[in-house]
Amino acid sequence: MNFDDKRDFYRMMLNSEVMVTIIDDETNSQITATCRDLSATGMAIELEHPLAISTHVKIKIDSASDLVPALDIRGKVVRVGEECEGCYLVGIAIEELD
């Protein structure tokens, strides 16, 4: 298998709905997003609106099985790109994983 991607950790491609809590605002706003991929150090989520770089977030990924616990991730926005109108791909660096 030839991997052109020079990452230290391989990404799992997902298409899972996640709940994003924006920690940096006073109300801890919650928004629904789609997790596109996940690795040991980061993830990419798809949102209708962009988030500012360095925004701290908490992301909950529910499990499809009762045998596997949900993931609670704390991270920071490190990249934002507009895929198309009303669709933004947001890169999150994972800082803490429960």
C-alpha positions in Angstrom: 0.0 0.0 0.0 1.5 3.4 -1.0 0.5 6.3 1.2 1.3 9.7 -0.3 -0.1 11.4 2.9 2.9 12.1 5.2 0.8 12.2 8.4 2.0 10.5 11.6 -1.5 9.1 12.1 -3.9 7.8 9.5 -7.4 9.3 9.2 -10.6 7.4 9.5 -13.1 8.6 7.0 -16.5 9.2 8.7 -19.8 10.7 7.9 -21.2 11.0 11.4 -23.4 13.7 13.0 -21.7 15.3 16.0 -22.6 17.9 18.5 -20.2 20.9 18.8 -20.2 23.1 21.8 -18.4 26.4 21.3 -16.5 26.9 24.6 -15.2 30.4 23.9 -18.6 32.1 23.8 -20.5 33.1 27.0 -23.5 30.9 26.2 -21.6 27.7 25.2 -23.5 27.6 21.9 -24.3 24.1 20.5 -24.5 23.4 16.9 -24.8 20.2 14.9 -22.1 19.3 12.4 -20.9 16.4 10.3 -17.6 14.7 11.2 -15.8 14.0 7.9 -12.7 12.4 9.3 -10.9 11.6 12.6 -7.3 10.8 13.5 -5.4 10.5 16.8 -4.5 14.2 16.7 -7.3 15.9 14.7 -10.6 15.9 12.9 -12.4 17.7 10.2 -16.0 18.7 10.6 -18.5 20.2 8.1 -20.5 23.2 9.2 -23.0 25.7 7.7 -21.1 28.6 9.2 -17.3 29.1 9.8 -15.7 29.2 13.2 -12.8 31.5 14.0 -9.3 30.1 14.1 -8.2 29.3 17.7 -11.9 28.9 18.9 -12.0 26.2 21.6 -14.7 23.6 21.1 -16.0 20.4 22.7 -17.3 17.7 20.3 -19.4 14.7 21.2 -19.4 11.7 18.8 -22.0 9.2 19.7 -21.3 5.5 19.1 -23.3 3.3 16.9 -23.0 0.5 19.4 -23.7 0.1 23.1 -20.4 -1.8 23.4 -18.3 1.3 22.3 -18.6 4.5 24.4 -19.2 7.9 22.9 -16.2 10.1 22.3 -15.9 13.5 24.1 -13.2 15.6 22.4 -11.9 19.1 23.4 -10.0 20.9 20.7 -9.1 24.1 18.9 -10.0 25.3 15.4 -6.8 25.3 13.4 -8.1 25.6 9.8 -11.3 26.8 8.0 -12.0 26.4 4.4 -15.2 27.1 2.4 -16.1 24.0 0.4 -19.1 25.7 -1.3 -21.7 28.3 -0.3 -23.0 27.5 3.1 -20.5 24.6 3.6 -17.3 25.0 5.6 -14.7 22.4 6.4 -13.2 23.1 9.8 -10.0 21.5 11.0 -9.8 20.7 14.8 -6.6 19.9 16.7 -7.5 17.5 19.5 -6.3 18.7 22.8 -8.1 16.3 25.1 -10.0 13.0 24.5 -12.4 11.2 26.9 
